[in-house]
């Protein structure tokens, strides 16, 4: 890591024409991320979380101003991963590397996060979020963040879901993608069957549920190992997917709103299960 902090006009700064910047920019495409098994983490929180796993971070890009602002974080990087190159870049290069409206000034290239579904299920989890055909990266990242906050044991992105390593997914999770195991599986029916096979009850969150969320909690149902099956932002869970679950649970709407967004519904369901599972005597 270079020790000096060059001025913005310093020719030592990498620019959008620099080879390393060009290569990192290619990771904005899913096909390149999949081929290279690398992805970009945007911002200091993501880098801090990535450093918790040895070998996760491969290289870092930082502006001179951010190098000063996050000097303590870069010191941690230097002490825990001294072989990781740190590239100083100018403002336009950082804007090209970051998809944030206002870049924080630091991005990292990291190795992938996803684990096989079998690994996610091996420890006999008590609380999971299963996201079927979730397409919006911001929603996917926020669900991961909610699952992390609720103390869930993992998340699975099922079917034709957004890429876990999409920069917007990673950024929306605010580091939570590094805190719990996340599996990806295109076979929704097979994944749900695998979850049920390890003794986890699958509950589909859907407006046409037999029980509402409060009834499900009062009945003691949520104190059992539970996986919440959540559907697409626009059309929810198709009937054939909801039918894969052990039961279907709705969230009551007491006002005039048509529905809740995906992340809000996920937070309510996950926290209801977390509360039930942590109750005295549960």
Secondary structure by P-SEA (a helix, b strand, c coil): ccccccccccccccccccaaaaaaaacccaaaaaaacbbbbccaaaaaaaacccccccbbbbcaaaaaaaaaaaaaaaaacccbbbbbbcaaaaaaaccccccccbbbbbccccccccccccccccbbbbbcccccaaaaaaaaaaaaaaccccccccccccccccaaaaaaaccccccbbbbbbccaaaaaaaaaaabbbbbbbcccccccaaaaaaacccccbbbbbbbcccccccaaaaaaccbbbbbbbccccccccaaaaaaaaaaaaaaaaacccc
